[in-house]
Amino acid sequence: MTTAEGNRGWVSFRDGLWEECTVVEAEENELKLKLKDGTTKSLKRADIGFAYRNPSDVEDLDDFLNLPNLDEPNILHSVRVRYWKHHVYSYTGPILIAVNPWRRVNIYEQSVLEHYTSSNEDLPHIFGIATKAHRAMRKTNRNQCVLISGESGAGKTESTKQVLRVLTAMGVKDPNEKADASKPTLESQVLMTNPVLEAFGNAKTLRNNNSSRFGKWINVHFDPQGKIRGAEIQT
């Protein structure tokens, strides 16, 4: 890290809004900062939010636990840097952060799914999370949970679909067994219940015309060999 980079920081005058700054002088109770607009201000630490910025060469790491400064502005900025580089997913330890790419991405093809389910790929992906959950279940013989959360329109239903795709693929007893095209897959059966469930409590929001007003709990049941035996949905 250069001296100039070591003086970079983030300052917040309002909750949730961070802007770049450079530390000119730093004392125990006061900071002299050069702001992005070129002005220099002396500010009491108690009156602002402040964090030192991470070095440029680590801002795009795929696991944020490896960042020197793990705080709100640096996490938000790393998500932004990775988005600029067309990375949809990032890890923070066992937590997967997903952003809407706002474009078509070729990361959900069958070949990508097969790569994650047949290897120890560590690059951040929803397929990786689902694969780890299934393997942990088989290894420990204990229930596993994948919690999917986000604001309205964030893509929770799409993420659920991808998790179910992985569980369906890994829940085949015989690797050479071919799916019966006449029967709907597990994920399609679960997703077909959405119109019925959503009829009981949806609303229009600024980002989603059909936002669910409730959570869904999906139980997928496996036999001792790891083959899917059924599923149920609770709301």
MOCOR-V499749 format. One record per residue. N is the residue number from 1. RES is the residue in one small letter. BURIAL is b if it has 16 or more other ideal C-beta (glycine too) atoms within 10 Angstrom, else e. D_CENTER is the distance of its C-alpha to the mean C-alpha in Angstrom with 1 decimal. Layout:
n: <N:N>
res: <RES:RES>
burial: <BURIAL:BURIAL>
d_center: <D_CENTER:D_CENTER>
This chain:
n: <1:2:3:4:5:6:7:8:9:10:11:12:13:14:15:16:17:18:19:20:21:22:23:24:25:26:27:28:29:30:31:32:33:34:35:36:37:38:39:40:41:42:43:44:45:46:47:48:49:50:51:52:53:54:55:56:57:58:59:60:61:62:63:64:65:66:67:68:69:70:71:72:73:74:75:76:77:78:79:80:81:82:83:84:85:86:87:88:89:90:91:92:93:94:95:96:97:98:99:100:101:102:103:104:105:106:107:108:109:110:111:112:113:114:115:116:117:118:119:120:121:122:123:124:125:126:127:128:129:130:131:132:133:134:135:136:137:138:139:140:141:142:143:144:145:146:147:148:149:150:151:152:153:154:155:156:157:158:159:160:161:162:163:164:165:166:167:168:169:170:171:172:173:174:175:176:177:178:179:180:181:182:183:184:185:186:187:188:189:190:191:192:193:194:195:196:197:198:199:200:201:202:203:204:205:206:207:208:209:210:211:212:213:214:215:216:217:218:219:220:221:222:223:224:225:226:227:228:229:230:231:232:233:234:235>
res: <m:t:t:a:e:g:n:r:g:w:v:s:f:r:d:g:l:w:e:e:c:t:v:v:e:a:e:e:n:e:l:k:l:k:l:k:d:g:t:t:k:s:l:k:r:a:d:i:g:f:a:y:r:n:p:s:d:v:e:d:l:d:d:f:l:n:l:p:n:l:d:e:p:n:i:l:h:s:v:r:v:r:y:w:k:h:h:v:y:s:y:t:g:p:i:l:i:a:v:n:p:w:r:r:v:n:i:y:e:q:s:v:l:e:h:y:t:s:s:n:e:d:l:p:h:i:f:g:i:a:t:k:a:h:r:a:m:r:k:t:n:r:n:q:c:v:l:i:s:g:e:s:g:a:g:k:t:e:s:t:k:q:v:l:r:v:l:t:a:m:g:v:k:d:p:n:e:k:a:d:a:s:k:p:t:l:e:s:q:v:l:m:t:n:p:v:l:e:a:f:g:n:a:k:t:l:r:n:n:n:s:s:r:f:g:k:w:i:n:v:h:f:d:p:q:g:k:i:r:g:a:e:i:q:t>
burial: <e:e:e:e:e:e:b:b:b:b:b:b:e:e:e:e:e:b:e:e:b:b:b:e:e:e:e:e:e:e:b:e:b:b:e:e:e:e:e:e:e:e:b:e:e:e:e:e:b:b:b:b:b:b:e:e:e:e:e:e:b:e:e:b:e:e:b:e:e:e:e:e:b:b:b:e:b:b:b:e:b:b:e:e:e:e:b:b:b:b:b:b:e:e:e:b:b:b:e:e:e:e:e:e:e:e:b:e:e:e:e:e:b:e:b:b:b:e:e:e:e:e:e:b:b:b:b:b:b:b:b:b:b:b:e:e:b:e:e:e:e:e:e:e:e:b:e:b:e:e:e:b:e:b:b:b:e:e:b:b:b:b:b:b:b:b:b:b:b:b:b:e:e:e:e:e:e:e:e:e:e:e:e:e:e:b:b:e:e:b:b:e:e:e:e:e:e:b:e:e:e:e:e:e:e:e:e:e:e:e:b:b:e:e:e:b:e:b:e:b:e:b:e:e:e:e:e:b:e:e:b:e:e:e:e>
d_center: <28.5:31.3:33.0:31.8:28.2:28.8:30.0:26.9:25.1:23.2:25.1:24.4:27.4:25.4:22.4:19.1:21.0:21.1:23.5:24.6:27.8:30.1:31.8:35.6:36.7:35.1:37.0:36.3:36.2:36.0:34.2:35.7:33.0:33.3:31.0:29.6:32.6:35.0:36.3:36.7:36.4:37.3:34.9:34.9:31.8:32.1:31.8:28.6:25.2:25.1:23.1:24.0:21.9:20.7:22.8:22.0:21.9:18.9:16.7:14.9:14.2:11.3:11.2:11.6:13.9:16.4:16.7:20.2:19.2:16.0:16.3:15.0:16.6:15.8:12.1:12.2:14.6:12.8:9.8:12.9:14.8:12.3:12.1:15.9:16.0:14.1:11.1:8.2:5.8:6.2:7.0:8.6:11.0:10.0:6.7:3.6:1.8:3.2:6.7:9.9:12.1:15.2:17.0:17.6:15.8:17.3:14.5:15.1:18.8:20.6:21.4:17.8:17.3:20.6:19.7:16.8:19.0:22.0:20.9:19.1:16.7:14.3:12.5:8.7:8.4:8.0:11.7:11.6:10.0:12.6:15.3:15.1:15.4:18.4:20.0:19.8:21.5:24.2:24.8:25.0:26.2:24.0:21.7:17.9:15.2:11.7:10.6:8.6:8.9:9.0:12.0:14.6:13.9:10.2:10.2:10.2:13.3:12.3:9.5:12.3:14.7:13.0:12.8:16.5:17.5:16.7:18.5:21.3:21.7:21.8:24.0:26.9:29.9:31.5:29.5:32.2:32.1:31.6:30.0:32.5:31.9:33.9:31.4:28.0:25.0:23.1:20.1:22.7:24.7:21.9:20.8:24.5:24.6:22.4:25.4:27.4:24.9:23.9:27.7:27.9:25.8:24.0:24.4:24.0:21.8:21.6:18.5:19.2:22.7:21.9:19.5:19.7:21.2:20.4:17.9:18.3:18.7:19.1:21.2:21.6:24.9:25.9:29.3:30.2:29.8:26.2:27.2:25.8:28.5:27.0:24.4:24.7:22.9:23.4:22.8>
